Amino acid sequence: MAILKIARMGHPVLRQTAAPVADPTGPEIRRLVRDMLETMEDAGGTGLAAPQVHVPQRVVIFFVSGRRAAAEDGVRAADVPLTVLINPEIEALTEETALGPEACLSLPGLVGQVPRWTRIRYRGLTLEGQVLEREAEGFHARVVQHECDHLDGIVYPQRMTDLSLLAFTSEIGRLTEEEAAMAAVAGDDEAGTFEDERAESHG
């Protein structure tokens, strides 16, 4: 296993369409997934796509903790186990979209508000070549859409409809502190804060 270098926004590998994997059961794919897992864990991400580690193939991995999903969605949720998807496909189950915070290991230090479908069905192949299909909603669906975008050369700012909502995570914390202080002076106790955990990178 090895920790791989993560490509940053602007690198050509993040702008190209990744190639389908011919043999999901091949040893080179298994080795790639092991290295991606170690890289994701080292970087503290929720997910990772192969192009982010300079491999333009259609492979993504992710793990969605129930605690994190509950914090994002406001309802109790079970863990989504560590998932490997090879040659994934996504189908929207609703036209409804919702804005939510996203960060990315390829855009360190930034977070943006991104519209995503709220309910999807996704399918792909496992390392054993078996078909995996699930329905997802809320944060789970957001993570899958974020990772699969990387396979088509898309990073999340390209999905944003309002780039004024793109910010450095360090500035978001400072801004909300200032707003809270101003609100306290004005007698407004409804000022919110941005939870640091929500800025965790999807991938």
N, C-alpha and C positions, 0 to 999 in steps of 0.2 A: 504494500500500500504506500501511497505517496500523497503529499499535499501539493496540489497543482496551482499554478499561477492563474489568477482570475483576470480575465480580460475586462477592461474598463470601457465605458461608453466612448465611442469614437473609433475603436478598433474595428477593422473591416470584418472580422469574424462575427461580430454582433450585428452586422448589417445584411448578411447574406442568408438565403434560405438553406437550412440544413438538409442534408441528404438522408433519405430513408436508410435504415439499417437492413442489410440483406439477410443477415443471420443473427437473430437476437440471442441465440444460444452459444455463439462463438466465444472462445476464451478471451479475445481482445475486448469484447463488450463487457464481459464479467469483470475484467481487470479495470476497465474504464469506470464502471459503476462503483467498484470498491474505492478507487481514488477519488471519485466525486463525493462519495459519502464522507470520507476522511476530510476532504476539503471543506465541505458544507459544515461539518461539525466544528472544525477548527475556526471557521469564520463566523460561527454563530448564526447561520442562516436557517430559514424554514424550508427552502428548496434550492435546487440548482439545475441548470440545463447544460448539456454538453458544450454548446457553443461558448458558454461562459468560461470554460477551461480550454478554449482554443481547439475544440473538436467539433467540426460542423456536421454532426450527425443528430438524428432525431431521438434523443434520449433525455428524459428528465427524471429527477428524484425529488421527493418531498416527504416531510413528516409534519402533520398538523396536530398539535397537542389540544386536548379537550379544553384545558385551562385557557390557552390562547384564543381558541375559537369562541369560548364563552365570553371572554373579555371583549372580543370584537363584536359579537352578534347579540350579546345580552341575554342569551339563553344557554342552558346547560348543554354540553356536547361531549361526546366520547372522543377519545383519541382516534385519529386516522393513522393507521400504522405506517411505518416507513414504506413508501411505495416507489417502485421502479416502473416507468412507463416508456416503452419503446414504440416508435412510430405512432404516437398518440393522436387521437381525433377528439374534437369537442363538438357537442351539439347543444345549442341553447334550448332550454325547456320553457322559456318565457321571454317576452320582449322587455320585461322590466329590468332596469339597471339601477345600481346604487353607487354613490360615491363612497370611497373608503381610502384610508391611508395605505400607501405602499412604499416600501424601500427596496433596494436592490444591491446585491454584492458588487455589481458592476458600476454602480453609481454611489460610492461610499459617502456617507455623511448627508445624503439628501433624502427627502420624503415628499411625496406628492399625493394629491387627492385624485383618484382614478375611477372612472365609471366602469363597472363590470356587470355582466349578467348576474342576476341573483340566484338562478337555478340552471344547472347544466347536467348533461350526461357526458361522461368521458369514457373512452376505451383505448386500450393499447395492449401491447404484448409484454409478458414478463420475461425474465431471464431464462425461463424454461420453455419459452415459445407459446405459452398459454394466453388466451384472450382474457384480459381483465376489464370488466365494465362496472361502473358505479354511477350513481346519481349524487350530486353534491349541491349544496346551497351555502349562502353566506360566505364566511371566511374561507372555508374549504374550497368552494368554487372559485373564489378570487385567487387563491394560491395556484390552482391548476391553470387558470387562464394566464396568469402572469408568467409561469414557467413555459407554457406552450408558445406564448408570444415570442420568446427567444428563438424558437425553432424557425420562425418566419422572419427573423431579422428585425424584430420590434422590441424596443425598450419602453418602459411604462410612460415616460413623458410624451411619447407619440400618441398615446391614448388619452391624454389629458385634454379637457375642453377649456380649462382656465389655468394658464401657466403662472398666474399670480399665486396659485396654491402649491407651487413647487418651492421648497425652502430647505435650508440646512437644518438638520435636527437640533443642532446647538442653538440656533436662533429661535426655533419654535419654543423651547423651554424659556428662553429669556423674554420673548414676546408675551407669553401668557403670564409670567410673573409681573411684568409691567402693567398688563391689562388688569390683573387681579388687584394690584395696588391702586390703580386709577378707579376701579369699580368700588373698592372699599371706601375711598374718599367720597365717591358719589353716592354711597349707600346701596350699591347694587351688589348683592351677594350671589348673583347667578353666573359670574364669570367662571369659565371652565378651565381645565388644564389638559394638556396633551400628555397621555401616559407614555413614558419612555418605552414600555414594552411594545407599543403599537408601531414604533419605528424600526422594529426588528426586520431585517432584510428577508424578503421572500426568496430572492435568488437572482 
